[in-house]
Amino acid sequence: MTCRKCLRFPVPTSNYDEVAINVTMQSELYRCRTCGQLIQIFALERGIHYLSPDEAKSQFPDVDL
Ligand SMILES: [Zn+2]
């Protein structure tokens, strides 16, 4: 589930809420304010990953979705 806005992540930054950080993985989880899609980024690479809620919970154990 993505929308036109989050396919352009990370701009505009105002469209995303930061919902969790995994310090061990140096990874951050954001949520699109328009459609609710979860988006994961890694500090050490430029990759963007679009996650399902189950995937997000497995990678961010303390996330509150
Ligand atoms: Zn979206």
N, CA, C, O and the ligand as a Tripos MOL2 file, in Angstrom:
@<TRIPOS>MOLECULE
protein
  261   259    66     0     0
PROTEIN
NO_CHARGES

@<TRIPOS>ATOM
      1 N           0.8460   -1.1970    0.0000 N.3       1 MET1
      2 CA          0.0000    0.0000    0.0000 C.3       1 MET1
      3 C           0.8780    1.2440    0.0000 C.2       1 MET1
      4 O           1.4180    1.6300    1.0370 O.2       1 MET1
      5 N           1.0150    1.8460   -1.1210 N.am      2 THR2
      6 CA          1.7400    3.1100   -1.2040 C.3       2 THR2
      7 C           0.8760    4.0990   -1.9630 C.2       2 THR2
      8 O          -0.0740    3.7220   -2.6500 O.2       2 THR2
      9 N           1.2220    5.3690   -1.8290 N.am      3 CYS3
     10 CA          0.5250    6.3970   -2.5970 C.3       3 CYS3
     11 C           1.5710    7.1830   -3.3880 C.2       3 CYS3
     12 O           2.7730    6.9600   -3.2430 O.2       3 CYS3
     13 N           1.1040    8.0870   -4.2110 N.am      4 ARG4
     14 CA          2.0470    8.8430   -5.0290 C.3       4 ARG4
     15 C           3.0290    9.6200   -4.1750 C.2       4 ARG4
     16 O           4.1780    9.8220   -4.5670 O.2       4 ARG4
     17 N           2.5740   10.0600   -3.0010 N.am      5 LYS5
     18 CA          3.4670   10.8630   -2.1610 C.3       5 LYS5
     19 C           4.6190   10.0360   -1.6320 C.2       5 LYS5
     20 O           5.7750   10.4470   -1.7380 O.2       5 LYS5
     21 N           4.3210    8.8600   -1.0560 N.am      6 CYS6
     22 CA          5.4190    8.1560   -0.4160 C.3       6 CYS6
     23 C           6.3160    7.4390   -1.4200 C.2       6 CYS6
     24 O           7.4020    6.9900   -1.0540 O.2       6 CYS6
     25 N           5.8980    7.3210   -2.6490 N.am      7 LEU7
     26 CA          6.8320    6.8210   -3.6480 C.3       7 LEU7
     27 C           7.9300    7.8350   -3.9110 C.2       7 LEU7
     28 O           8.9440    7.5100   -4.5280 O.2       7 LEU7
     29 N           7.7340    9.0580   -3.4480 N.am      8 ARG8
     30 CA          8.7520   10.1010   -3.6060 C.3       8 ARG8
     31 C           9.5270   10.3230   -2.3050 C.2       8 ARG8
     32 O          10.2940   11.2810   -2.2030 O.2       8 ARG8
     33 N           9.3390    9.4580   -1.3170 N.am      9 PHE9
     34 CA         10.0650    9.5780   -0.0560 C.3       9 PHE9
     35 C          11.5300    9.8950   -0.3190 C.2       9 PHE9
     36 O          12.0860    9.3120   -1.2490 O.2       9 PHE9
     37 N          12.1970   10.7670    0.4200 N.am     10 PRO10
     38 CA         11.7480   11.4070    1.6540 C.3      10 PRO10
     39 C          11.2320   12.8390    1.5070 C.2      10 PRO10
     40 O          11.2260   13.5740    2.4950 O.2      10 PRO10
     41 N          10.8080   13.2560    0.3470 N.am     11 VAL11
     42 CA         10.2680   14.6060    0.2200 C.3      11 VAL11
     43 C           8.7800   14.5360   -0.0590 C.2      11 VAL11
     44 O           8.3440   13.6140   -0.7480 O.2      11 VAL11
     45 N           7.9830   15.4570    0.4380 N.am     12 PRO12
     46 CA          8.3830   16.4360    1.4570 C.3      12 PRO12
     47 C           8.4400   15.7970    2.8360 C.2      12 PRO12
     48 O           7.6270   14.9290    3.1520 O.2      12 PRO12
     49 N           9.3800   16.2130    3.6480 N.am     13 THR13
     50 CA          9.5460   15.5780    4.9520 C.3      13 THR13
     51 C           8.3100   15.7480    5.8230 C.2      13 THR13
     52 O           8.0710   14.9400    6.7210 O.2      13 THR13
     53 N           7.5230   16.7850    5.5710 N.am     14 SER14
     54 CA          6.3220   17.0120    6.3850 C.3      14 SER14
     55 C           5.2730   15.9330    6.1760 C.2      14 SER14
     56 O           4.3110   15.8570    6.9410 O.2      14 SER14
     57 N           5.4360   15.1020    5.1620 N.am     15 ASN15
     58 CA          4.4600   14.0450    4.9070 C.3      15 ASN15
     59 C           4.7200   12.7840    5.7260 C.2      15 ASN15
     60 O           3.9270   11.8440    5.6650 O.2      15 ASN15
     61 N           5.8240   12.7390    6.4990 N.am     16 TYR16
     62 CA          6.1950   11.5090    7.1820 C.3      16 TYR16
     63 C           6.3740   11.7150    8.6740 C.2      16 TYR16
     64 O           6.9380   12.7140    9.1190 O.2      16 TYR16
     65 N           5.8850   10.7580    9.4320 N.am     17 ASP17
     66 CA          6.1250   10.7170   10.8710 C.3      17 ASP17
     67 C           7.1900    9.6760   11.1530 C.2      17 ASP17
     68 O           7.1400    8.5660   10.6220 O.2      17 ASP17
     69 N           8.1640   10.0380   11.9960 N.am     18 GLU18
     70 CA          9.1250    9.0390   12.4500 C.3      18 GLU18
     71 C           8.4620    8.2530   13.5620 C.2      18 GLU18
     72 O           7.9970    8.8340   14.5430 O.2      18 GLU18
     73 N           8.4130    6.9290   13.4180 N.am     19 VAL19
     74 CA          7.6890    6.1240   14.4020 C.3      19 VAL19
     75 C           8.6010    5.2130   15.2150 C.2      19 VAL19
     76 O           8.2030    4.7720   16.2930 O.2      19 VAL19
     77 N           9.8020    4.9170   14.7430 N.am     20 ALA20
     78 CA         10.6840    4.0410   15.5150 C.3      20 ALA20
     79 C          12.1070    4.1520   14.9980 C.2      20 ALA20
     80 O          12.3580    4.5180   13.8500 O.2      20 ALA20
     81 N          13.0340    3.8180   15.8990 N.am     21 ILE21
     82 CA         14.4470    3.7600   15.5260 C.3      21 ILE21
     83 C          14.9990    2.4440   16.0400 C.2      21 ILE21
     84 O          14.7420    2.0620   17.1820 O.2      21 ILE21
     85 N          15.7570    1.7510   15.2020 N.am     22 ASN22
     86 CA         16.4690    0.5610   15.6320 C.3      22 ASN22
     87 C          17.9550    0.9120   15.6460 C.2      22 ASN22
     88 O          18.6070    0.9510   14.6020 O.2      22 ASN22
     89 N          18.4830    1.1710   16.8580 N.am     23 VAL23
     90 CA         19.8550    1.6440   16.9820 C.3      23 VAL23
     91 C          20.8330    0.5870   16.5070 C.2      23 VAL23
     92 O          21.8260    0.9020   15.8520 O.2      23 VAL23
     93 N          20.5570   -0.6610   16.8330 N.am     24 THR24
     94 CA         21.4610   -1.7520   16.4580 C.3      24 THR24
     95 C          21.6280   -1.8340   14.9450 C.2      24 THR24
     96 O          22.7350   -2.0050   14.4360 O.2      24 THR24
     97 N          20.5290   -1.7120   14.2500 N.am     25 MET25
     98 CA         20.5600   -1.8060   12.7900 C.3      25 MET25
     99 C          20.8330   -0.4590   12.1350 C.2      25 MET25
    100 O          20.9610   -0.3760   10.9130 O.2      25 MET25
    101 N          20.9240    0.6070   12.9480 N.am     26 GLN26
    102 CA         21.0620    1.9650   12.4170 C.3      26 GLN26
    103 C          20.0100    2.2150   11.3400 C.2      26 GLN26
    104 O          20.3130    2.5950   10.2090 O.2      26 GLN26
    105 N          18.7820    1.9890   11.7360 N.am     27 SER27
    106 CA         17.6680    2.0310   10.8110 C.3      27 SER27
    107 C          16.5370    2.8390   11.4360 C.2      27 SER27
    108 O          16.3470    2.8310   12.6520 O.2      27 SER27
    109 N          15.7980    3.5300   10.5910 N.am     28 GLU28
    110 CA         14.6690    4.3180   11.0710 C.3      28 GLU28
    111 C          13.4120    3.9310   10.3120 C.2      28 GLU28
    112 O          13.4420    3.5510    9.1410 O.2      28 GLU28
    113 N          12.3010    4.0460   11.0390 N.am     29 LEU29
    114 CA         11.0070    3.7090   10.4570 C.3      29 LEU29
    115 C          10.1370    4.9620   10.4010 C.2      29 LEU29
    116 O           9.9730    5.6690   11.3950 O.2      29 LEU29
    117 N           9.5890    5.2170    9.2270 N.am     30 TYR30
    118 CA          8.7010    6.3590    9.0270 C.3      30 TYR30
    119 C           7.3470    5.8620    8.5380 C.2      30 TYR30
    120 O           7.2140    4.7650    7.9970 O.2      30 TYR30
    121 N           6.3390    6.7240    8.7520 N.am     31 ARG31
    122 CA          5.0020    6.3890    8.2710 C.3      31 ARG31
    123 C           4.4780    7.5410    7.4220 C.2      31 ARG31
    124 O           4.5430    8.7070    7.8110 O.2      31 ARG31
    125 N           3.9680    7.1870    6.2720 N.am     32 CYS32
    126 CA          3.3680    8.1860    5.3810 C.3      32 CYS32
    127 C           2.0760    8.7140    6.0130 C.2      32 CYS32
    128 O           1.2030    7.9340    6.3950 O.2      32 CYS32
    129 N           1.9590   10.0350    6.1190 N.am     33 ARG33
    130 CA          0.7570   10.6150    6.7110 C.3      33 ARG33
    131 C          -0.4440   10.5270    5.7850 C.2      33 ARG33
    132 O          -1.5850   10.6490    6.2300 O.2      33 ARG33
    133 N          -0.2000   10.3220    4.5320 N.am     34 THR34
    134 CA         -1.3030   10.2850    3.5790 C.3      34 THR34
    135 C          -1.9640    8.9140    3.5250 C.2      34 THR34
    136 O          -3.1900    8.8160    3.5720 O.2      34 THR34
    137 N          -1.1600    7.8480    3.4280 N.am     35 CYS35
    138 CA         -1.7460    6.5160    3.2440 C.3      35 CYS35
    139 C          -1.3780    5.5380    4.3590 C.2      35 CYS35
    140 O          -1.9510    4.4510    4.4270 O.2      35 CYS35
    141 N          -0.4370    5.8980    5.2340 N.am     36 GLY36
    142 CA         -0.0720    5.0050    6.3240 C.3      36 GLY36
    143 C           1.0010    3.9910    5.9880 C.2      36 GLY36
    144 O           1.3510    3.1640    6.8290 O.2      36 GLY36
    145 N           1.5240    4.0370    4.7920 N.am     37 GLN37
    146 CA          2.5910    3.1020    4.4160 C.3      37 GLN37
    147 C           3.7960    3.2790    5.3310 C.2      37 GLN37
    148 O           4.1920    4.4020    5.6420 O.2      37 GLN37
    149 N           4.3750    2.1550    5.7590 N.am     38 LEU38
    150 CA          5.5840    2.1760    6.5830 C.3      38 LEU38
    151 C           6.8090    2.1260    5.6760 C.2      38 LEU38
    152 O           6.8700    1.3510    4.7210 O.2      38 LEU38
    153 N           7.7760    2.9680    6.0010 N.am     39 ILE39
    154 CA          8.9700    3.0990    5.1680 C.3      39 ILE39
    155 C          10.1900    3.0210    6.0720 C.2      39 ILE39
    156 O          10.2930    3.7520    7.0570 O.2      39 ILE39
    157 N          11.1110    2.1310    5.7320 N.am     40 GLN40
    158 CA         12.3240    1.9420    6.5230 C.3      40 GLN40
    159 C          13.5180    2.4610    5.7420 C.2      40 GLN40
    160 O          13.6390    2.2300    4.5390 O.2      40 GLN40
    161 N          14.4010    3.1660    6.4430 N.am     41 ILE41
    162 CA         15.6520    3.5880    5.8240 C.3      41 ILE41
    163 C          16.8150    3.1340    6.7000 C.2      41 ILE41
    164 O          16.6790    2.9770    7.9130 O.2      41 ILE41
    165 N          17.9520    2.9280    6.0610 N.am     42 PHE42
    166 CA         19.1690    2.5370    6.7660 C.3      42 PHE42
    167 C          20.1700    3.6750    6.6620 C.2      42 PHE42
    168 O          20.3640    4.2590    5.5950 O.2      42 PHE42
    169 N          20.8090    3.9820    7.8040 N.am     43 ALA43
    170 CA         21.7630    5.0790    7.8100 C.3      43 ALA43
    171 C          22.9620    4.7970    6.9310 C.2      43 ALA43
    172 O          23.5560    5.7150    6.3670 O.2      43 ALA43
    173 N          23.3210    3.5250    6.8130 N.am     44 LEU44
    174 CA         24.5610    3.1950    6.1270 C.3      44 LEU44
    175 C          24.3850    2.9580    4.6290 C.2      44 LEU44
    176 O          25.3640    2.7560    3.9110 O.2      44 LEU44
    177 N          23.1680    2.9820    4.1690 N.am     45 GLU45
    178 CA         22.9380    2.8100    2.7460 C.3      45 GLU45
    179 C          21.8250    3.7450    2.3300 C.2      45 GLU45
    180 O          21.1490    4.3260    3.1800 O.2      45 GLU45
    181 N          21.6290    3.8940    1.0560 N.am     46 ARG46
    182 CA         20.6100    4.8350    0.5810 C.3      46 ARG46
    183 C          19.2830    4.1400    0.3300 C.2      46 ARG46
    184 O          18.3260    4.7680   -0.1210 O.2      46 ARG46
    185 N          19.2240    2.8620    0.6170 N.am     47 GLY47
    186 CA         18.0410    2.1100    0.2590 C.3      47 GLY47
    187 C          16.8040    2.4980    1.0470 C.2      47 GLY47
    188 O          16.8900    2.8390    2.2270 O.2      47 GLY47
    189 N          15.6760    2.4470    0.4040 N.am     48 ILE48
    190 CA         14.3790    2.6730    1.0300 C.3      48 ILE48
    191 C          13.5730    1.3970    0.8860 C.2      48 ILE48
    192 O          13.4880    0.8150   -0.1960 O.2      48 ILE48
    193 N          12.9770    0.9660    2.0080 N.am     49 HIS49
    194 CA         12.2170   -0.2760    1.9920 C.3      49 HIS49
    195 C          10.7870    0.0170    2.4350 C.2      49 HIS49
    196 O          10.5720    0.6430    3.4730 O.2      49 HIS49
    197 N           9.8300   -0.4260    1.6660 N.am     50 TYR50
    198 CA          8.4250   -0.2810    2.0110 C.3      50 TYR50
    199 C           7.9920   -1.5490    2.7240 C.2      50 TYR50
    200 O           8.0470   -2.6410    2.1590 O.2      50 TYR50
    201 N           7.5560   -1.3960    3.9810 N.am     51 LEU51
    202 CA          7.3000   -2.5470    4.8390 C.3      51 LEU51
    203 C           5.8150   -2.7250    5.1140 C.2      51 LEU51
    204 O           5.0440   -1.7660    5.1210 O.2      51 LEU51
    205 N           5.4330   -3.9870    5.3410 N.am     52 SER52
    206 CA          4.1140   -4.2640    5.8970 C.3      52 SER52
    207 C           4.1980   -4.0820    7.4150 C.2      52 SER52
    208 O           5.2960   -4.0870    7.9720 O.2      52 SER52
    209 N           3.0560   -3.9200    8.0920 N.am     53 PRO53
    210 CA          3.1000   -3.7910    9.5580 C.3      53 PRO53
    211 C           3.7940   -4.9710   10.2260 C.2      53 PRO53
    212 O           4.5330   -4.7720   11.1900 O.2      53 PRO53
    213 N           3.5810   -6.1890    9.7470 N.am     54 ASP54
    214 CA          4.2360   -7.3510   10.3530 C.3      54 ASP54
    215 C           5.7450   -7.2880   10.1880 C.2      54 ASP54
    216 O           6.4890   -7.6210   11.1110 O.2      54 ASP54
    217 N           6.1960   -6.8660    9.0270 N.am     55 GLU55
    218 CA          7.6310   -6.7250    8.7970 C.3      55 GLU55
    219 C           8.2130   -5.6520    9.7100 C.2      55 GLU55
    220 O           9.3020   -5.8160   10.2590 O.2      55 GLU55
    221 N           7.4830   -4.5610    9.8680 N.am     56 ALA56
    222 CA          7.9640   -3.4820   10.7260 C.3      56 ALA56
    223 C           8.1040   -3.9550   12.1620 C.2      56 ALA56
    224 O           9.0850   -3.6330   12.8310 O.2      56 ALA56
    225 N           7.1230   -4.7200   12.6410 N.am     57 LYS57
    226 CA          7.1780   -5.2020   14.0260 C.3      57 LYS57
    227 C           8.3350   -6.1590   14.2360 C.2      57 LYS57
    228 O           8.9030   -6.2010   15.3270 O.2      57 LYS57
    229 N           8.6960   -6.9230   13.2270 N.am     58 SER58
    230 CA          9.8010   -7.8540   13.3850 C.3      58 SER58
    231 C          11.1340   -7.1290   13.4260 C.2      58 SER58
    232 O          12.0940   -7.6250   14.0160 O.2      58 SER58
    233 N          11.2010   -5.9650   12.8080 N.am     59 GLN59
    234 CA         12.4690   -5.2270   12.7630 C.3      59 GLN59
    235 C          12.5390   -4.1460   13.8240 C.2      59 GLN59
    236 O          13.6300   -3.7140   14.1990 O.2      59 GLN59
    237 N          11.3920   -3.7040   14.3120 N.am     60 PHE60
    238 CA         11.3260   -2.6750   15.3550 C.3      60 PHE60
    239 C          10.4470   -3.2090   16.4740 C.2      60 PHE60
    240 O           9.2550   -2.9050   16.5190 O.2      60 PHE60
    241 N          11.0190   -4.0030   17.3840 N.am     61 PRO61
    242 CA         10.2050   -4.7180   18.3760 C.3      61 PRO61
    243 C           9.3630   -3.8050   19.2650 C.2      61 PRO61
    244 O           8.3060   -4.2120   19.7470 O.2      61 PRO61
    245 N           9.8240   -2.5770   19.4820 N.am     62 ASP62
    246 CA          9.0890   -1.6970   20.3880 C.3      62 ASP62
    247 C           8.1800   -0.7290   19.6530 C.2      62 ASP62
    248 O           7.6650    0.2140   20.2540 O.2      62 ASP62
    249 N           7.9760   -0.9480   18.3640 N.am     63 VAL63
    250 CA          7.1350   -0.0380   17.6080 C.3      63 VAL63
    251 C           5.6770   -0.1860   18.0360 C.2      63 VAL63
    252 O           5.2120   -1.2890   18.3250 O.2      63 VAL63
    253 N           4.9730    0.9250   18.0730 N.am     64 ASP64
    254 CA          3.5630    0.9200   18.4490 C.3      64 ASP64
    255 C           2.7560    1.3090   17.2160 C.2      64 ASP64
    256 O           2.6280    2.4870   16.8810 O.2      64 ASP64
    257 N           2.2200    0.3020   16.5560 N.am     65 LEU65
    258 CA          1.4940    0.5700   15.3080 C.3      65 LEU65
    259 C          -0.0040    0.5450   15.5210 C.2      65 LEU65
    260 O          -0.7650    0.7500   14.5770 O.2      65 LEU65
    261 ZN          1.7520    7.2150    1.1320 Zn       66 ZN66
@<TRIPOS>BOND
     1     1     2 1
     2     2     3 1
     3     3     4 2
     4     3     5 am
     5     5     6 1
     6     6     7 1
     7     7     8 2
     8     7     9 am
     9     9    10 1
    10    10    11 1
    11    11    12 2
    12    11    13 am
    13    13    14 1
    14    14    15 1
    15    15    16 2
    16    15    17 am
    17    17    18 1
    18    18    19 1
    19    19    20 2
    20    19    21 am
    21    21    22 1
    22    22    23 1
    23    23    24 2
    24    23    25 am
    25    25    26 1
    26    26    27 1
    27    27    28 2
    28    27    29 am
    29    29    30 1
    30    30    31 1
    31    31    32 2
    32    31    33 am
    33    33    34 1
    34    34    35 1
    35    35    36 2
    36    35    37 am
    37    37    38 1
    38    38    39 1
    39    39    40 2
    40    39    41 am
    41    41    42 1
    42    42    43 1
    43    43    44 2
    44    43    45 am
    45    45    46 1
    46    46    47 1
    47    47    48 2
    48    47    49 am
    49    49    50 1
    50    50    51 1
    51    51    52 2
    52    51    53 am
    53    53    54 1
    54    54    55 1
    55    55    56 2
    56    55    57 am
    57    57    58 1
    58    58    59 1
    59    59    60 2
    60    59    61 am
    61    61    62 1
    62    62    63 1
    63    63    64 2
    64    63    65 am
    65    65    66 1
    66    66    67 1
    67    67    68 2
    68    67    69 am
    69    69    70 1
    70    70    71 1
    71    71    72 2
    72    71    73 am
    73    73    74 1
    74    74    75 1
    75    75    76 2
    76    75    77 am
    77    77    78 1
    78    78    79 1
    79    79    80 2
    80    79    81 am
    81    81    82 1
    82    82    83 1
    83    83    84 2
    84    83    85 am
    85    85    86 1
    86    86    87 1
    87    87    88 2
    88    87    89 am
    89    89    90 1
    90    90    91 1
    91    91    92 2
    92    91    93 am
    93    93    94 1
    94    94    95 1
    95    95    96 2
    96    95    97 am
    97    97    98 1
    98    98    99 1
    99    99   100 2
   100    99   101 am
   101   101   102 1
   102   102   103 1
   103   103   104 2
   104   103   105 am
   105   105   106 1
   106   106   107 1
   107   107   108 2
   108   107   109 am
   109   109   110 1
   110   110   111 1
   111   111   112 2
   112   111   113 am
   113   113   114 1
   114   114   115 1
   115   115   116 2
   116   115   117 am
   117   117   118 1
   118   118   119 1
   119   119   120 2
   120   119   121 am
   121   121   122 1
   122   122   123 1
   123   123   124 2
   124   123   125 am
   125   125   126 1
   126   126   127 1
   127   127   128 2
   128   127   129 am
   129   129   130 1
   130   130   131 1
   131   131   132 2
   132   131   133 am
   133   133   134 1
   134   134   135 1
   135   135   136 2
   136   135   137 am
   137   137   138 1
   138   138   139 1
   139   139   140 2
   140   139   141 am
   141   141   142 1
   142   142   143 1
   143   143   144 2
   144   143   145 am
   145   145   146 1
   146   146   147 1
   147   147   148 2
   148   147   149 am
   149   149   150 1
   150   150   151 1
   151   151   152 2
   152   151   153 am
   153   153   154 1
   154   154   155 1
   155   155   156 2
   156   155   157 am
   157   157   158 1
   158   158   159 1
   159   159   160 2
   160   159   161 am
   161   161   162 1
   162   162   163 1
   163   163   164 2
   164   163   165 am
   165   165   166 1
   166   166   167 1
   167   167   168 2
   168   167   169 am
   169   169   170 1
   170   170   171 1
   171   171   172 2
   172   171   173 am
   173   173   174 1
   174   174   175 1
   175   175   176 2
   176   175   177 am
   177   177   178 1
   178   178   179 1
   179   179   180 2
   180   179   181 am
   181   181   182 1
   182   182   183 1
   183   183   184 2
   184   183   185 am
   185   185   186 1
   186   186   187 1
   187   187   188 2
   188   187   189 am
   189   189   190 1
   190   190   191 1
   191   191   192 2
   192   191   193 am
   193   193   194 1
   194   194   195 1
   195   195   196 2
   196   195   197 am
   197   197   198 1
   198   198   199 1
   199   199   200 2
   200   199   201 am
   201   201   202 1
   202   202   203 1
   203   203   204 2
   204   203   205 am
   205   205   206 1
   206   206   207 1
   207   207   208 2
   208   207   209 am
   209   209   210 1
   210   210   211 1
   211   211   212 2
   212   211   213 am
   213   213   214 1
   214   214   215 1
   215   215   216 2
   216   215   217 am
   217   217   218 1
   218   218   219 1
   219   219   220 2
   220   219   221 am
   221   221   222 1
   222   222   223 1
   223   223   224 2
   224   223   225 am
   225   225   226 1
   226   226   227 1
   227   227   228 2
   228   227   229 am
   229   229   230 1
   230   230   231 1
   231   231   232 2
   232   231   233 am
   233   233   234 1
   234   234   235 1
   235   235   236 2
   236   235   237 am
   237   237   238 1
   238   238   239 1
   239   239   240 2
   240   239   241 am
   241   241   242 1
   242   242   243 1
   243   243   244 2
   244   243   245 am
   245   245   246 1
   246   246   247 1
   247   247   248 2
   248   247   249 am
   249   249   250 1
   250   250   251 1
   251   251   252 2
   252   251   253 am
   253   253   254 1
   254   254   255 1
   255   255   256 2
   256   255   257 am
   257   257   258 1
   258   258   259 1
   259   259   260 2
@<TRIPOS>SUBSTRUCTURE
     1 MET1         2 RESIDUE 1 A MET
     2 THR2         6 RESIDUE 1 A THR
     3 CYS3        10 RESIDUE 1 A CYS
     4 ARG4        14 RESIDUE 1 A ARG
     5 LYS5        18 RESIDUE 1 A LYS
     6 CYS6        22 RESIDUE 1 A CYS
     7 LEU7        26 RESIDUE 1 A LEU
     8 ARG8        30 RESIDUE 1 A ARG
     9 PHE9        34 RESIDUE 1 A PHE
    10 PRO10       38 RESIDUE 1 A PRO
    11 VAL11       42 RESIDUE 1 A VAL
    12 PRO12       46 RESIDUE 1 A PRO
    13 THR13       50 RESIDUE 1 A THR
    14 SER14       54 RESIDUE 1 A SER
    15 ASN15       58 RESIDUE 1 A ASN
    16 TYR16       62 RESIDUE 1 A TYR
    17 ASP17       66 RESIDUE 1 A ASP
    18 GLU18       70 RESIDUE 1 A GLU
    19 VAL19       74 RESIDUE 1 A VAL
    20 ALA20       78 RESIDUE 1 A ALA
    21 ILE21       82 RESIDUE 1 A ILE
    22 ASN22       86 RESIDUE 1 A ASN
    23 VAL23       90 RESIDUE 1 A VAL
    24 THR24       94 RESIDUE 1 A THR
    25 MET25       98 RESIDUE 1 A MET
    26 GLN26      102 RESIDUE 1 A GLN
    27 SER27      106 RESIDUE 1 A SER
    28 GLU28      110 RESIDUE 1 A GLU
    29 LEU29      114 RESIDUE 1 A LEU
    30 TYR30      118 RESIDUE 1 A TYR
    31 ARG31      122 RESIDUE 1 A ARG
    32 CYS32      126 RESIDUE 1 A CYS
    33 ARG33      130 RESIDUE 1 A ARG
    34 THR34      134 RESIDUE 1 A THR
    35 CYS35      138 RESIDUE 1 A CYS
    36 GLY36      142 RESIDUE 1 A GLY
    37 GLN37      146 RESIDUE 1 A GLN
    38 LEU38      150 RESIDUE 1 A LEU
    39 ILE39      154 RESIDUE 1 A ILE
    40 GLN40      158 RESIDUE 1 A GLN
    41 ILE41      162 RESIDUE 1 A ILE
    42 PHE42      166 RESIDUE 1 A PHE
    43 ALA43      170 RESIDUE 1 A ALA
    44 LEU44      174 RESIDUE 1 A LEU
    45 GLU45      178 RESIDUE 1 A GLU
    46 ARG46      182 RESIDUE 1 A ARG
    47 GLY47      186 RESIDUE 1 A GLY
    48 ILE48      190 RESIDUE 1 A ILE
    49 HIS49      194 RESIDUE 1 A HIS
    50 TYR50      198 RESIDUE 1 A TYR
    51 LEU51      202 RESIDUE 1 A LEU
    52 SER52      206 RESIDUE 1 A SER
    53 PRO53      210 RESIDUE 1 A PRO
    54 ASP54      214 RESIDUE 1 A ASP
    55 GLU55      218 RESIDUE 1 A GLU
    56 ALA56      222 RESIDUE 1 A ALA
    57 LYS57      226 RESIDUE 1 A LYS
    58 SER58      230 RESIDUE 1 A SER
    59 GLN59      234 RESIDUE 1 A GLN
    60 PHE60      238 RESIDUE 1 A PHE
    61 PRO61      242 RESIDUE 1 A PRO
    62 ASP62      246 RESIDUE 1 A ASP
    63 VAL63      250 RESIDUE 1 A VAL
    64 ASP64      254 RESIDUE 1 A ASP
    65 LEU65      258 RESIDUE 1 A LEU
    66 ZN66       261 GROUP 0 **** ****
